[in-house]
């Protein structure tokens, strides 16, 4: 029985590839993310962000390469690896016939958390997200922003050490987006690694310790903003557009307005 290697990166990938027929959608991604880091994963739509995340968390089997969470190979030791991670997709699926509190009980069962601990932690998170007064309503009646907060509650319930988010603030009002940013910084301060895909450059610029930029399935730049600015560009927008050749920048420009 292996134990988690405390010296290992919390999230790691080596040569991660995904092929669909003759198309290589992800072309050998390498990354290592330390405990407590917030990393932004940037790229135009269709660049391979979601595919990479799904391989990192075990939802897609890579065509080549390996992904590890806390040192555990996500394919060879999936239960140990997945016990350490939390994931919120851009359009989270929630069981519409459950209330938020019933959903917390459901997630507690999946992660084998004792009911008293889950209820206590769940109530803390519901309060943090402003959902307490509506926690007994069915999730199917929640707005997009409320569903996003409920999904975050479920994903944070077990105290993940690696937290993955795919476009976490899309469709949220500014207050909700700010709340999520504050919560991500709080969990990172407690040692959780946060891996967040986004095409909203302002979020990455304000929140992330490092960024990885992916284009056409390949990582084309990685580092802190200071390291990336060493090329002479003053803003992440300039860096992003120069590295990606300005492709698909209409959506990016809209996100920056």
C-alpha positions as CSV (number, residue, x, y, z in Angstrom):
1,X,0.0,0.0,0.0
2,X,1.4,3.3,-1.1
3,X,1.3,6.5,1.0
4,X,0.9,10.0,-0.4
5,X,4.4,11.5,-1.0
6,X,4.4,14.9,0.8
7,X,7.3,16.0,-1.3
8,X,5.6,15.3,-4.6
9,X,3.6,17.9,-6.5
10,X,0.0,17.7,-5.7
11,X,-1.0,17.7,-9.3
12,X,1.4,16.3,-12.0
13,X,1.3,15.3,-15.6
14,X,4.0,13.8,-17.8
15,X,3.6,13.5,-21.6
16,X,-0.2,13.7,-21.4
17,X,-1.8,13.1,-24.8
18,X,-5.3,12.6,-26.1
19,X,-5.9,11.4,-29.7
20,X,-9.2,11.2,-31.5
21,X,-8.7,9.3,-34.7
22,X,-6.0,11.1,-36.6
23,X,-6.4,14.3,-34.5
24,X,-4.1,14.8,-31.6
25,X,-6.2,17.1,-29.4
26,X,-3.7,17.3,-26.5
27,X,0.0,17.0,-27.5
28,X,2.1,15.9,-24.5
29,X,1.3,18.1,-21.6
30,X,3.8,18.3,-18.7
31,X,3.0,20.2,-15.5
32,X,3.7,20.1,-11.8
33,X,1.7,22.0,-9.2
34,X,2.7,22.4,-5.6
35,X,0.4,22.2,-2.6
36,X,-1.2,25.6,-2.1
37,X,-0.6,26.9,-5.6
38,X,-3.4,28.5,-7.6
39,X,-2.6,27.9,-11.3
40,X,-4.5,29.4,-14.2
41,X,-4.9,27.3,-17.3
42,X,-5.5,29.6,-20.2
43,X,-6.2,29.1,-23.9
44,X,-8.6,29.9,-26.7
45,X,-11.8,27.9,-27.0
46,X,-11.0,24.5,-28.4
47,X,-7.3,24.7,-27.3
48,X,-7.6,21.5,-25.1
49,X,-8.3,22.9,-21.7
50,X,-11.3,20.8,-20.7
51,X,-9.8,17.6,-22.3
52,X,-6.6,18.1,-20.3
53,X,-8.6,18.6,-17.0
54,X,-10.7,15.5,-17.7
55,X,-7.5,13.4,-18.1
56,X,-6.0,14.9,-14.9
57,X,-9.0,13.9,-12.9
58,X,-9.6,10.5,-14.5
59,X,-12.7,11.2,-16.5
60,X,-10.8,10.6,-19.8
61,X,-8.2,7.9,-20.3
62,X,-5.1,9.5,-21.9
63,X,-3.8,8.1,-25.2
64,X,-0.3,8.4,-23.7
65,X,1.4,9.8,-20.6
66,X,0.5,9.8,-16.9
67,X,-1.4,12.0,-14.5
68,X,-0.9,11.9,-10.7
69,X,-2.8,13.4,-7.8
70,X,-0.8,13.5,-4.6
71,X,1.6,11.1,-6.2
72,X,-1.1,8.5,-7.0
73,X,-1.5,7.6,-10.7
74,X,-5.0,8.5,-11.6
75,X,-5.3,5.4,-13.9
76,X,-3.6,2.8,-11.7
77,X,-4.8,4.0,-8.3
78,X,-8.0,5.9,-9.1
79,X,-9.7,5.6,-5.7
80,X,-6.7,7.0,-3.8
81,X,-6.2,9.7,-6.3
82,X,-9.8,10.7,-6.7
83,X,-10.3,10.8,-2.9
84,X,-7.9,13.8,-2.9
85,X,-9.6,15.8,-5.6
86,X,-12.6,18.0,-6.1
87,X,-14.0,19.0,-9.5
88,X,-16.5,21.6,-10.7
89,X,-17.2,21.6,-14.4
90,X,-18.4,24.7,-16.3
91,X,-21.9,23.4,-16.4
92,X,-22.2,21.3,-13.3
93,X,-24.7,18.4,-13.3
94,X,-26.8,18.4,-10.1
95,X,-29.6,16.0,-9.1
96,X,-32.6,18.2,-9.6
97,X,-34.9,16.3,-7.3
98,X,-32.7,16.7,-4.3
99,X,-32.5,19.7,-2.0
100,X,-29.1,21.3,-1.2
101,X,-29.0,19.5,2.2
102,X,-29.9,16.2,0.6
103,X,-27.2,16.7,-2.0
104,X,-24.7,17.3,0.8
105,X,-25.8,13.9,2.4
106,X,-25.4,12.3,-1.0
107,X,-21.8,13.7,-1.5
108,X,-20.9,12.7,2.1
109,X,-21.9,9.1,1.2
110,X,-19.7,9.1,-1.9
111,X,-16.7,10.3,0.0
112,X,-17.5,8.2,3.1
113,X,-17.6,11.2,5.4
114,X,-19.4,10.6,8.7
115,X,-22.8,12.3,8.8
116,X,-22.1,14.6,11.7
117,X,-18.9,15.9,10.1
118,X,-20.6,16.3,6.8
119,X,-23.6,18.2,8.2
120,X,-21.3,20.6,10.1
121,X,-19.1,21.2,7.2
122,X,-22.1,21.4,4.8
123,X,-23.8,24.0,7.0
124,X,-20.6,26.1,7.1
125,X,-20.4,26.1,3.3
126,X,-24.1,26.8,2.8
127,X,-23.7,29.8,5.0
128,X,-20.6,30.9,3.2
129,X,-22.3,30.8,-0.1
130,X,-25.5,32.4,1.2
131,X,-27.6,29.3,0.6
132,X,-28.8,28.5,4.1
133,X,-32.3,30.0,3.8
134,X,-32.9,28.0,0.6
135,X,-31.1,24.8,1.4
136,X,-34.3,22.8,1.7
137,X,-35.4,23.8,-1.8
138,X,-34.9,21.5,-4.8
139,X,-31.7,22.1,-6.8
140,X,-33.8,22.0,-10.0
141,X,-35.3,25.4,-9.0
142,X,-31.9,27.1,-8.4
143,X,-30.5,29.8,-10.7
144,X,-27.2,29.3,-12.5
145,X,-25.3,31.1,-9.8
146,X,-26.9,29.1,-7.0
147,X,-26.3,25.9,-8.8
148,X,-22.6,26.8,-9.2
149,X,-22.4,27.5,-5.5
150,X,-24.2,24.2,-4.6
151,X,-21.7,22.4,-6.8
152,X,-18.8,24.1,-5.1
153,X,-20.3,23.1,-1.7
154,X,-20.4,19.5,-2.7
155,X,-16.9,19.5,-4.2
156,X,-15.4,21.2,-1.1
157,X,-17.2,19.0,1.4
158,X,-14.4,16.4,1.9
159,X,-11.6,19.0,2.0
160,X,-9.9,18.2,-1.3
161,X,-6.2,18.6,-1.6
162,X,-6.4,19.2,-5.4
163,X,-9.3,21.3,-6.7
164,X,-10.1,21.6,-10.4
165,X,-12.5,24.2,-11.8
166,X,-13.5,24.6,-15.5
167,X,-14.5,28.2,-16.2
168,X,-15.7,28.8,-12.6
169,X,-17.0,32.3,-12.9
170,X,-18.8,32.1,-16.3
171,X,-22.4,33.5,-15.9
172,X,-21.9,34.7,-12.4
173,X,-22.7,38.2,-11.1
174,X,-19.7,40.2,-9.9
175,X,-20.5,39.6,-6.2
176,X,-20.7,35.8,-6.7
177,X,-17.5,35.8,-8.8
178,X,-15.7,37.7,-6.1
179,X,-16.9,35.3,-3.4
180,X,-15.6,32.3,-5.4
181,X,-12.2,34.0,-5.8
182,X,-12.0,34.7,-2.1
183,X,-12.9,31.1,-1.3
184,X,-10.3,29.7,-3.7
185,X,-7.6,31.9,-2.1
186,X,-8.7,30.6,1.3
187,X,-8.5,26.9,0.4
188,X,-5.1,27.5,-1.2
189,X,-3.8,29.2,1.9
190,X,-4.7,25.9,3.7
191,X,-2.6,23.9,1.3
192,X,-5.0,22.9,-1.4
193,X,-3.8,23.1,-5.0
194,X,-6.2,24.9,-7.3
195,X,-6.1,24.3,-11.1
196,X,-8.5,26.6,-12.9
197,X,-9.2,26.9,-16.6
198,X,-10.4,30.2,-17.8
199,X,-10.5,32.5,-20.8
200,X,-11.1,35.5,-18.6
201,X,-7.6,36.9,-18.4
202,X,-8.4,39.4,-15.5
203,X,-9.2,36.4,-13.2
204,X,-5.9,34.7,-13.9
205,X,-4.0,38.0,-13.6
206,X,-5.5,38.8,-10.2
207,X,-5.7,35.3,-8.7
208,X,-3.1,33.0,-10.0
209,X,0.4,32.3,-8.7
210,X,1.3,30.8,-12.1
211,X,-0.3,30.4,-15.5
212,X,-0.1,27.8,-18.2
213,X,-1.1,28.8,-21.7
214,X,-2.3,26.1,-24.1
215,X,-2.8,26.5,-27.8
216,X,-3.8,23.8,-30.3
217,X,-3.3,21.1,-27.6
218,X,0.2,22.1,-26.6
219,X,1.5,24.2,-23.6
220,X,3.2,27.2,-25.2
221,X,4.1,29.1,-22.1
222,X,4.2,28.6,-18.3
223,X,5.4,30.6,-15.3
224,X,4.6,33.5,-13.0
225,X,3.4,36.8,-14.6
226,X,6.8,38.3,-13.9
227,X,8.5,35.4,-15.8
228,X,6.1,35.8,-18.7
229,X,6.5,39.5,-18.8
230,X,10.3,39.1,-19.2
231,X,9.5,38.9,-22.9
232,X,8.6,42.6,-22.8
233,X,4.8,42.4,-22.7
234,X,3.2,44.4,-19.8
235,X,-0.1,42.6,-19.4
236,X,-1.4,39.1,-19.5
237,X,-3.6,40.1,-22.4
238,X,-0.6,41.1,-24.5
239,X,1.2,37.9,-23.6
240,X,-1.8,35.7,-24.4
241,X,-2.5,37.4,-27.7
242,X,1.1,37.4,-28.8
243,X,1.6,33.7,-27.9
244,X,-1.6,32.5,-29.5
245,X,-1.3,34.7,-32.6
246,X,-4.4,36.6,-31.7
247,X,-6.6,33.7,-32.8
248,X,-10.1,33.6,-31.3
249,X,-9.5,36.8,-29.5
250,X,-13.0,38.1,-30.1
251,X,-14.3,36.1,-27.1
252,X,-11.3,37.1,-25.1
253,X,-11.8,40.7,-25.8
254,X,-15.4,40.5,-24.8
255,X,-14.4,38.9,-21.5
256,X,-12.0,41.8,-20.8
257,X,-14.6,44.6,-21.3
